[in-house]
Amino acid sequence: MNLNSTKSKRWLAARAFLLLVAYYPLVNWMIRKANLPLANLWEEIMLLVFLAFAVATSWRKIGRLITSPVVLTALLFGAATLLGYAANTYYIGAYIHEARLAFEPFMAFVILWLLVDGDAAGLLRETVPHLVVSATIIAFIGVYQYVRKVPVPAQWLDKATETGVISTRAFSLFGSPNVLAAYLETIIPLGVYVALVRTRWYERAIAVGCVLVMGSGFLLTLTRAAWLSAAGSYFVGLLILNPALAGVFAVAGTSILIVVPTFRLRMTNLLSSTYIDKSNNLGRLFRWRQAFVNLIDHPLLGSGLGTFGGSAAQKYGYFTGISMDSVWIRVLAETGMVGFALYISWLSSAFACVATRFFRSKDKLWLFASVGLLALLVNLFTDNLLDSWAITLVMWSLFALGAVPEAGE
């Protein structure tokens, strides 16, 4: 009786946590807008409360959790960053800043792994509509901003080639079109899943409407890296699902880029000599080259977590650029080949948990979840996206549900 009661409480806690994750962008905006006490720390407080409950009610699972591939590689990566800090001996505040960004959202994975006892697919199926509704609201705000031509910072546009043609970009509540695009590309496939599995016509119509709003918001961010990462990942997913649909998607996507002048301009500028020269002159390509120069100087353990290309490096004066514009290259520069190999192992083992769920069960829910996560992971190559709680909470929650042992395992 007590055992059943504890399981029921854990299940309710997991559902409550996933609802907070689903509506995080809206909840976060309201909390900060209201200027509530401890508003700047509410994410950490939320995680600590749920983590304490998870440990108290699921402590028998901790041993198995620690030996799971995802947590084991996380611990090894953490150890590598500590060695990098010891080898370089720099300001500890920079290390703590970047370490918090890397590991605090990972607590979502730990919490859900401890709380959920099987039937992760059922729990995800309950959560997906909430994720879709929240993302639709976020996307709608972005579409409204674009239609109203809300002013944006000058650095979001290319003055040399886009002035007079493009005047704004959708960014919604995130303050960054790149973050909005990454958030939406992760959830759009789940919206498509809902549209496919709903049997009542009005439910399917609502789901299709949500996908159209999310898709519009995604395109109006004018974020080329997200467009490309999503296009490639969605194509792979559709190829697995139905090769004919993959072909239709490729033709439709190409047609949109050709027919819509704004989209065509954004993509053609990517290959223009003007853009390449700008990128080579203190732009993205320049910063990437500097990262490899840094790697040559610190090949094994890097220059230290928080010293090159991230928000910590900028805050504490270790990096003068705007951003490294790549999570993967930043981690390589900061943690060296050892840390980078472990970081890849960490995220790839987490992704593999979701992808293998589909290949084992053939449940299309896991395929669509995998497609969105793959798009995000590819997009990390061209932007520092994991500073966003909205993105990392969704990412680690989906990873966790894929990693939870199934009944009988």
C-alpha positions as CSV (number, residue, x, y, z in Angstrom):
1,M,0.0,0.0,0.0
2,N,2.8,2.4,1.0
3,L,4.8,1.3,-2.1
4,N,1.9,2.1,-4.4
5,S,1.4,5.4,-2.7
6,T,5.0,6.3,-3.2
7,K,4.9,5.3,-6.9
8,S,1.8,7.4,-7.3
9,K,3.5,10.4,-5.7
10,R,6.6,10.0,-7.9
11,W,4.4,9.8,-11.0
12,L,2.5,13.0,-10.0
13,A,5.8,14.8,-9.3
14,A,7.1,13.7,-12.7
15,R,4.0,15.0,-14.4
16,A,4.2,18.3,-12.5
17,F,7.8,18.7,-13.4
18,L,7.2,18.1,-17.1
19,L,4.4,20.6,-17.1
20,L,6.8,23.2,-15.7
21,V,9.3,22.3,-18.4
22,A,6.6,22.5,-21.1
23,Y,5.4,25.9,-20.0
24,Y,8.7,27.2,-18.8
25,P,9.1,30.1,-21.3
26,L,5.7,31.5,-20.3
27,V,6.2,30.8,-16.6
28,N,9.7,32.3,-16.6
29,W,8.4,35.4,-18.4
30,M,5.6,36.0,-15.9
31,I,7.9,35.4,-12.9
32,R,10.5,37.9,-14.1
33,K,7.9,40.4,-15.3
34,A,6.3,40.3,-11.8
35,N,9.7,40.9,-10.3
36,L,9.1,38.3,-7.6
37,P,11.6,37.6,-4.8
38,L,14.4,35.3,-5.9
39,A,13.1,35.5,-9.5
40,N,16.6,35.2,-10.8
41,L,17.1,31.9,-9.0
42,W,13.7,30.3,-9.4
43,E,15.0,27.6,-11.9
44,E,17.6,26.5,-9.4
45,I,15.1,26.4,-6.6
46,M,12.6,24.4,-8.7
47,L,15.3,21.9,-9.6
48,L,16.5,21.6,-6.0
49,V,12.9,21.0,-4.7
50,F,12.2,18.3,-7.2
51,L,15.7,16.7,-6.9
52,A,15.2,16.5,-3.1
53,F,11.9,14.8,-3.5
54,A,13.3,12.4,-6.2
55,V,16.2,11.4,-4.0
56,A,14.1,11.0,-0.9
57,T,11.5,8.7,-2.7
58,S,13.8,6.9,-5.2
59,W,17.2,6.6,-3.4
60,R,17.3,2.9,-4.1
61,K,17.7,3.8,-7.9
62,I,20.7,6.1,-7.3
63,G,23.3,3.3,-7.8
64,R,21.9,2.3,-11.1
65,L,21.5,5.9,-12.2
66,I,25.2,6.6,-11.5
67,T,26.3,3.6,-13.6
68,S,24.1,4.5,-16.5
69,P,26.0,5.6,-19.6
70,V,24.6,9.2,-19.6
71,V,25.4,10.0,-16.0
72,L,28.7,8.1,-16.1
73,T,29.9,10.2,-19.1
74,A,28.6,13.4,-17.4
75,L,30.7,12.6,-14.4
76,L,33.8,11.9,-16.5
77,F,33.3,15.1,-18.4
78,G,32.9,17.0,-15.1
79,A,36.2,15.4,-13.9
80,A,37.9,16.5,-17.2
81,T,36.8,20.1,-16.7
82,L,38.2,20.0,-13.1
83,L,41.5,18.8,-14.4
84,G,41.4,21.5,-17.0
85,Y,40.8,24.1,-14.3
86,A,43.7,22.7,-12.2
87,A,46.1,22.7,-15.2
88,N,45.3,26.3,-16.1
89,T,44.6,27.9,-12.7
90,Y,42.4,30.8,-13.6
91,Y,39.6,32.7,-11.8
92,I,37.3,30.1,-10.3
93,G,34.2,32.3,-10.8
94,A,34.5,31.8,-14.6
95,Y,34.7,28.0,-14.2
96,I,31.7,27.9,-11.8
97,H,29.7,30.1,-14.2
98,E,30.2,27.8,-17.2
99,A,29.9,24.6,-15.1
100,R,26.5,25.7,-13.8
101,L,25.3,26.3,-17.4
102,A,26.4,22.8,-18.3
103,F,25.3,20.8,-15.3
104,E,22.4,22.6,-13.7
105,P,19.9,21.8,-16.5
106,F,21.2,18.2,-16.4
107,M,19.4,17.9,-13.1
108,A,16.2,17.6,-15.1
109,F,17.6,14.3,-16.5
110,V,18.4,13.0,-13.0
111,I,15.1,14.0,-11.5
112,L,13.0,12.3,-14.2
113,W,15.2,9.2,-14.3
114,L,14.6,8.8,-10.6
115,L,10.9,9.7,-10.6
116,V,9.7,7.7,-13.6
117,D,9.1,3.9,-13.2
118,G,8.5,2.6,-16.7
119,D,5.9,3.8,-19.3
120,A,8.0,6.8,-20.2
121,A,6.2,6.8,-23.6
122,G,2.9,7.3,-21.9
123,L,4.2,10.1,-19.8
124,L,5.8,11.8,-22.9
125,R,2.5,11.3,-24.8
126,E,0.7,13.2,-22.1
127,T,3.3,16.0,-22.1
128,V,3.6,16.5,-25.9
129,P,0.3,18.5,-26.3
130,H,1.4,20.9,-23.6
131,L,4.8,21.4,-25.3
132,V,3.0,22.0,-28.5
133,V,0.6,24.5,-27.0
134,S,3.3,26.4,-25.2
135,A,5.5,26.5,-28.3
136,T,2.6,27.7,-30.4
137,I,2.0,30.6,-28.1
138,I,5.7,31.5,-28.2
139,A,5.8,31.2,-32.0
140,F,2.6,33.3,-32.4
141,I,4.3,36.1,-30.4
142,G,7.3,35.9,-32.8
143,V,5.0,36.0,-35.8
144,Y,3.2,39.1,-34.4
145,Q,6.6,40.8,-33.8
146,Y,7.6,40.2,-37.4
147,V,4.3,41.4,-38.9
148,R,4.5,44.5,-36.7
149,K,8.1,45.0,-37.7
150,V,9.3,45.3,-34.1
151,P,12.8,47.0,-34.1
152,V,15.7,44.6,-33.5
153,P,19.4,45.2,-32.8
154,A,21.4,46.2,-35.8
155,Q,23.8,43.2,-35.4
156,W,20.9,40.8,-36.1
157,L,20.9,42.0,-39.8
158,D,23.5,42.2,-42.5
159,K,23.7,45.9,-43.3
160,A,25.7,45.4,-46.5
161,T,23.2,43.1,-48.2
162,E,19.9,43.2,-46.3
163,T,19.2,46.8,-45.5
164,G,15.9,47.9,-47.1
165,V,14.7,44.3,-47.6
166,I,14.8,42.8,-44.1
167,S,13.9,45.1,-41.2
168,T,13.1,42.6,-38.4
169,R,13.3,39.0,-37.2
170,A,11.0,37.0,-34.9
171,F,12.5,36.5,-31.4
172,S,9.4,36.2,-29.1
173,L,10.1,36.1,-25.4
174,F,13.7,34.8,-25.8
175,G,15.4,38.0,-26.9
176,S,17.2,36.0,-29.6
177,P,15.9,34.7,-33.0
178,N,18.5,32.0,-32.9
179,V,17.2,30.7,-29.5
180,L,13.6,30.8,-30.7
181,A,14.5,28.9,-33.9
182,A,16.3,26.2,-31.9
183,Y,13.4,25.9,-29.4
184,L,10.9,25.6,-32.2
185,E,12.8,23.1,-34.3
186,T,13.0,20.8,-31.4
187,I,9.2,20.8,-30.8
188,I,7.8,21.1,-34.3
189,P,8.2,17.4,-35.0
190,L,6.2,16.6,-31.9
191,G,3.4,18.8,-33.2
192,V,3.5,16.9,-36.5
193,Y,3.2,13.7,-34.4
194,V,0.1,15.0,-32.7
195,A,-1.5,15.9,-36.0
196,L,-0.8,12.4,-37.3
197,V,-2.1,10.4,-34.4
198,R,-5.2,12.4,-33.5
199,T,-8.4,10.7,-34.8
200,R,-11.0,13.4,-34.2
201,W,-11.0,15.8,-37.1
202,Y,-11.2,18.9,-34.9
203,E,-8.3,17.8,-32.8
204,R,-6.2,17.1,-36.0
205,A,-7.2,20.5,-37.3
206,I,-6.0,22.2,-34.1
207,A,-2.8,20.3,-34.2
208,V,-2.2,21.2,-37.9
209,G,-2.9,24.9,-37.0
210,C,-0.3,24.7,-34.2
211,V,2.3,23.2,-36.6
212,L,1.6,26.0,-39.1
213,V,2.0,28.7,-36.4
214,M,5.2,27.1,-35.1
215,G,6.5,26.6,-38.6
216,S,5.8,30.3,-39.5
217,G,7.5,31.5,-36.3
218,F,10.5,29.2,-37.0
219,L,10.9,30.5,-40.6
220,L,10.4,34.2,-39.5
221,T,13.4,34.0,-37.2
222,L,15.4,34.1,-40.4
223,T,18.0,31.8,-38.7
224,R,19.8,30.0,-41.5
225,A,21.7,27.6,-39.3
226,A,18.4,26.4,-37.7
227,W,16.8,26.1,-41.2
228,L,19.6,23.9,-42.4
229,S,19.9,21.7,-39.3
230,A,16.1,21.2,-39.2
231,A,15.9,20.5,-42.9
232,G,18.5,17.8,-42.8
233,S,17.2,16.2,-39.6
234,Y,13.5,16.3,-40.7
235,F,14.5,14.8,-44.1
236,V,16.3,11.9,-42.3
237,G,13.2,11.3,-40.1
238,L,10.8,11.4,-43.0
239,L,13.1,9.1,-45.0
240,I,12.8,6.5,-42.2
241,L,9.1,7.1,-42.0
242,N,8.2,7.3,-45.7
243,P,10.7,8.0,-48.5
244,A,8.0,9.6,-50.6
245,L,7.2,12.1,-47.8
246,A,10.9,12.9,-47.6
247,G,10.9,13.8,-51.3
248,V,7.8,16.0,-51.0
249,F,9.4,17.7,-48.0
250,A,12.6,18.4,-50.0
251,V,10.7,19.8,-52.9
252,A,8.4,22.0,-50.7
253,G,11.3,23.3,-48.6
254,T,13.4,24.2,-51.7
255,S,10.3,25.9,-53.3
256,I,9.7,28.1,-50.2
257,L,13.3,29.3,-50.2
258,I,13.1,30.1,-53.9
259,V,9.7,31.7,-54.0
260,V,9.9,33.9,-50.9
261,P,12.3,36.8,-51.6
262,T,13.3,37.3,-47.9
263,F,14.2,33.6,-47.4
264,R,16.0,33.5,-50.7
265,L,18.1,36.6,-49.8
266,R,19.1,35.1,-46.4
267,M,20.3,31.9,-48.0
268,T,22.1,33.3,-51.0
269,N,23.9,35.8,-48.7
270,L,25.3,32.9,-46.8
271,L,27.5,32.1,-49.9
272,S,28.2,35.6,-51.0
273,S,31.8,37.0,-50.9
274,T,30.6,39.9,-48.8
275,Y,29.3,37.6,-46.0
276,I,32.5,35.3,-46.2
277,D,34.8,38.4,-46.0
278,K,32.8,39.7,-43.0
279,S,32.9,36.3,-41.3
280,N,36.6,36.1,-41.8
281,N,37.1,39.6,-40.4
282,L,36.3,39.2,-36.6
283,G,33.2,37.2,-37.5
284,R,32.2,33.5,-37.0
285,L,34.9,32.0,-39.2
286,F,37.6,34.2,-37.5
287,R,36.4,33.1,-34.0
288,W,36.4,29.4,-35.0
289,R,40.0,29.7,-36.3
290,Q,41.0,31.3,-33.0
291,A,39.5,28.4,-31.2
292,F,41.7,26.0,-33.0
293,V,44.7,28.2,-32.3
294,N,43.7,28.0,-28.7
295,L,43.5,24.2,-29.0
296,I,47.0,23.9,-30.4
297,D,48.2,25.7,-27.3
298,H,46.2,23.5,-24.9
299,P,45.5,20.2,-26.8
300,L,44.6,17.8,-24.1
301,L,42.6,19.6,-21.5
302,G,41.9,23.0,-23.2
303,S,42.3,26.4,-21.7
304,G,39.7,25.7,-19.1
305,L,35.9,25.7,-18.9
306,G,34.7,29.3,-19.0
307,T,37.7,30.8,-20.7
308,F,36.9,30.8,-24.4
309,G,33.8,31.8,-26.4
310,G,31.0,31.4,-23.8
311,S,29.1,33.8,-21.6
312,A,31.5,33.2,-18.7
313,A,34.5,34.0,-20.9
314,Q,32.9,37.2,-22.0
315,K,31.8,38.2,-18.5
316,Y,35.2,37.8,-16.9
317,G,37.3,39.2,-19.8
318,Y,38.8,36.0,-21.2
319,F,37.1,36.4,-24.6
320,T,36.4,39.7,-26.4
321,G,34.1,38.4,-29.2
322,I,30.3,38.4,-29.1
323,S,30.2,34.6,-28.9
324,M,32.0,31.5,-30.2
325,D,28.8,30.7,-32.1
326,S,29.3,27.0,-31.6
327,V,28.8,24.9,-28.6
328,W,30.9,22.1,-30.1
329,I,33.9,24.2,-31.0
330,R,33.7,26.2,-27.7
331,V,33.9,22.9,-25.7
332,L,36.8,21.7,-27.8
333,A,38.7,24.9,-27.2
334,E,37.9,25.0,-23.4
335,T,38.2,21.4,-22.5
336,G,40.7,20.0,-25.1
337,M,40.5,16.7,-26.9
338,V,39.9,14.7,-23.7
339,G,37.0,16.9,-22.6
340,F,35.5,17.1,-26.1
341,A,35.5,13.4,-26.6
342,L,33.7,13.0,-23.2
343,Y,31.3,15.8,-24.1
344,I,30.4,14.1,-27.4
345,S,30.0,10.8,-25.5
346,W,27.7,12.5,-23.0
347,L,25.3,14.0,-25.4
348,S,25.4,11.2,-28.0
349,S,24.7,8.6,-25.4
350,A,21.7,10.6,-24.2
351,F,20.5,11.0,-27.8
352,A,21.0,7.3,-28.4
353,C,18.6,6.5,-25.6
354,V,15.8,8.2,-27.4
355,A,16.7,7.0,-30.9
356,T,17.0,3.4,-29.8
357,R,13.6,3.5,-28.2
358,F,12.1,4.0,-31.6
359,F,14.1,1.2,-33.3
360,R,13.2,-1.2,-30.4
361,S,9.5,-0.3,-30.1
362,K,8.7,1.2,-33.5
363,D,6.7,3.8,-31.6
364,K,6.7,6.8,-33.9
365,L,6.6,9.1,-30.9
366,W,10.3,8.4,-30.3
367,L,11.1,8.9,-33.9
368,F,9.6,12.4,-33.9
369,A,11.3,13.2,-30.6
370,S,14.6,12.0,-32.0
371,V,14.2,14.2,-35.1
372,G,13.7,17.4,-33.1
373,L,16.7,16.5,-30.8
374,L,18.9,15.7,-33.8
375,A,18.1,19.1,-35.4
376,L,19.1,20.8,-32.1
377,L,22.3,18.9,-31.7
378,V,23.4,19.7,-35.3
379,N,22.4,23.4,-34.7
380,L,24.8,23.5,-31.7
381,F,27.6,23.5,-34.2
382,T,26.7,27.1,-35.3
383,D,25.4,28.7,-32.1
384,N,25.8,28.9,-28.3
385,L,22.3,27.6,-27.6
386,L,22.7,25.8,-24.3
387,D,22.8,29.0,-22.3
388,S,19.0,28.9,-22.7
389,W,17.0,27.2,-19.9
390,A,14.0,26.8,-22.3
391,I,16.1,24.7,-24.6
392,T,18.2,22.7,-22.1
393,L,15.2,21.8,-19.9
394,V,13.3,20.4,-22.9
395,M,16.4,18.6,-24.2
396,W,17.4,16.9,-21.0
397,S,13.8,16.0,-20.2
398,L,13.4,14.2,-23.5
399,F,16.7,12.5,-23.1
400,A,15.6,11.4,-19.6
401,L,12.4,9.9,-20.8
402,G,14.3,8.0,-23.5
403,A,16.8,6.7,-20.9
404,V,14.4,5.6,-18.2
405,P,14.6,1.7,-18.0
406,E,11.5,0.0,-19.4
407,A,9.5,-2.4,-17.3
408,G,11.5,-5.6,-16.8
409,E,14.9,-4.1,-17.6
